[in-house]
Amino acid sequence: MRALSLLSNLKIRTSLILVLAFFLFMVFTGAVLGVFSMHGNNRALTQVAQNQRAGALIGEAGSVLKFSGGEVIEAGSSGALSHEGRSPALVHSFPSLAGQA
Protein backbone atom coordinates (compact mmCIF):
# COMPACT_ATOMS: atom_id res chain seq x y z
CA MET A 1 0.00 0.00 0.00
CA ARG A 2 2.84 2.35 0.82
CA ALA A 3 4.55 1.78 -2.59
CA LEU A 4 1.31 2.73 -4.30
CA SER A 5 1.17 5.98 -2.40
CA LEU A 6 4.80 6.76 -3.37
CA LEU A 7 4.01 6.32 -7.08
CA SER A 8 0.88 8.44 -6.87
CA ASN A 9 2.74 11.28 -5.12
CA LEU A 10 5.52 11.57 -7.76
CA LYS A 11 5.99 14.88 -9.48
CA ILE A 12 5.90 14.98 -13.27
CA ARG A 13 9.58 15.93 -13.43
CA THR A 14 10.57 12.95 -11.25
CA SER A 15 8.54 10.48 -13.33
CA LEU A 16 10.04 11.86 -16.57
CA ILE A 17 13.55 11.50 -15.13
CA LEU A 18 12.82 7.90 -14.10
CA VAL A 19 11.44 7.05 -17.54
CA LEU A 20 14.44 8.64 -19.28
CA ALA A 21 16.85 6.82 -16.96
CA PHE A 22 15.12 3.53 -17.78
CA PHE A 23 15.35 4.23 -21.54
CA LEU A 24 19.02 5.17 -21.23
CA PHE A 25 19.70 1.95 -19.32
CA MET A 26 17.96 -0.06 -22.07
CA VAL A 27 19.94 1.73 -24.83
CA PHE A 28 23.26 0.99 -23.12
CA THR A 29 22.25 -2.61 -22.47
CA GLY A 30 21.34 -3.04 -26.15
CA ALA A 31 24.65 -1.50 -27.23
CA VAL A 32 26.65 -3.84 -24.99
CA LEU A 33 24.72 -6.87 -26.25
CA GLY A 34 25.30 -5.74 -29.85
CA VAL A 35 29.05 -5.38 -29.35
CA PHE A 36 29.34 -8.81 -27.75
CA SER A 37 27.21 -10.32 -30.52
CA MET A 38 29.43 -8.77 -33.20
CA HIS A 39 32.53 -10.07 -31.42
CA GLY A 40 31.10 -13.60 -31.32
CA ASN A 41 30.07 -13.44 -34.99
CA ASN A 42 33.53 -12.20 -35.95
CA ARG A 43 35.16 -15.14 -34.18
CA ALA A 44 32.77 -17.60 -35.85
CA LEU A 45 33.38 -16.13 -39.32
CA THR A 46 37.13 -16.24 -38.78
CA GLN A 47 36.86 -19.93 -37.98
CA VAL A 48 34.70 -20.54 -41.07
CA ALA A 49 37.26 -18.72 -43.25
CA GLN A 50 40.10 -20.81 -41.79
CA ASN A 51 38.17 -24.01 -42.50
CA GLN A 52 37.47 -22.91 -46.08
CA ARG A 53 41.14 -22.00 -46.63
CA ALA A 54 42.20 -25.42 -45.37
CA GLY A 55 39.73 -27.12 -47.70
CA ALA A 56 40.88 -25.00 -50.64
CA LEU A 57 44.53 -25.82 -49.95
CA ILE A 58 43.76 -29.53 -49.82
CA GLY A 59 41.80 -29.28 -53.07
CA GLU A 60 44.56 -27.29 -54.74
CA ALA A 61 47.20 -29.79 -53.63
CA GLY A 62 45.11 -32.59 -55.10
CA SER A 63 44.72 -30.68 -58.36
CA VAL A 64 48.46 -30.00 -58.63
CA LEU A 65 49.23 -33.68 -58.04
CA LYS A 66 46.58 -34.68 -60.56
CA PHE A 67 47.93 -32.31 -63.20
CA SER A 68 51.51 -33.40 -62.54
CA GLY A 69 50.62 -36.94 -63.57
CA GLY A 70 51.22 -38.34 -60.10
CA GLU A 71 54.87 -37.26 -60.05
CA VAL A 72 56.29 -36.03 -56.79
CA ILE A 73 56.72 -32.27 -56.55
CA GLU A 74 60.06 -31.48 -54.93
CA ALA A 75 61.30 -28.41 -53.13
CA GLY A 76 63.87 -26.51 -55.18
CA SER A 77 67.02 -24.82 -53.90
CA SER A 78 65.08 -21.57 -53.41
CA GLY A 79 62.67 -23.38 -51.09
CA ALA A 80 59.75 -22.88 -53.48
CA LEU A 81 57.92 -25.87 -54.86
CA SER A 82 58.92 -26.76 -58.38
CA HIS A 83 57.85 -29.32 -60.93
CA GLU A 84 60.84 -30.00 -63.15
CA GLY A 85 61.77 -26.32 -63.05
CA ARG A 86 58.21 -25.07 -63.49
CA SER A 87 56.08 -23.59 -60.76
CA PRO A 88 53.08 -25.63 -59.55
CA ALA A 89 50.89 -22.61 -60.33
CA LEU A 90 51.82 -22.91 -64.01
CA VAL A 91 51.21 -26.64 -63.94
CA HIS A 92 47.87 -26.02 -62.25
CA SER A 93 46.88 -23.25 -64.66
CA PHE A 94 48.21 -24.95 -67.80
CA PRO A 95 47.85 -28.73 -67.48
CA SER A 96 49.43 -29.18 -70.90
CA LEU A 97 52.76 -28.05 -69.39
CA ALA A 98 52.73 -30.97 -66.94
CA GLY A 99 53.66 -33.50 -69.59
CA GLN A 100 56.32 -31.39 -71.34
CA ALA A 101 59.98 -31.83 -70.52
N, C-alpha and C positions, 0 to 999 in steps of 0.2 A: 504494500500500500504506500509505503514511504517513497519507493522508487517512482511510482506513478505521480506522486505529488512533485517530485523533483523535475520530471520531464514536463509537466504542465506549467511549472513556474519559470521555465527557461525564457530568456529574452531572445528576440529574433536574431540579434547579432551573435549570441552564443551558439544558437542552433545552426546558423550559417557557417560559423567557424568549425563546428564539429563535422558538418557535412563536407566542407572543403578539406578538412584534415583526413577524413575517411577516403575521399576521392584521391587525394595525393598519395595516401598509403597504397591504394589499389594500383595507381599508375606506377609507382616504384616497384611494387611486387611484380607487376606484369613485365616491367623492363628487366628485372633480375631473372625472371623465368625465361624470357626471350633470349637473353645473353647465354644462359646455361644451355638452352636448347640449341642455339647456333653452335656452341662449342662442341656439344655432343654430336651434332650432325657433321661438323667439320672432321671430327675424329673418325666417324663412320665412313665418310666419303674418302678420306685418306686411305683407310684400310681397303676399301673397294678398289681404288686406283692401284694400290700395291698388288692386289690379287690379279687385276687385269694385266698389269705389266709383267707379272710372273708368267701368266698364261701366254701372253704375246711372245715373250722370250723363248718359252718352250716350243711354241708353234714355229717361230722363226728358226730355231735351231734344227727342228725337224725338217723344215723346208730346205735349209742349206745342205743338210746331209742328203736329202732326197735329190737335190739338183746336182750334188757332187758325185752322184753315182755310187754312193756308199763308201767312197774313199774317206780316209781319216784326214781331217783338217788339222794341220800342225801349226804351232806357234813359230813365227819367224824370228829372226835375230832382233827385230825392232820390238818384239813383244806383241805385235798385232797378229791376229789370225790371218793366215794366208792359205790359198789353195793353189799350189804350184805357181807361186808368184802373183796370183791374182787375189784381189780382196773377196771375201765371202759375199759382200754386198753386190759386187759385179756378178758373181756366180748366181746369187739369188735373183737379181734383176734380169740377167741375161742367161737363161739356162743353156743356151747354145754354146756359151763359153766353157761350160763345165767339161765338155768332152774334148775340147781343143788342147793341144799340147803347146 
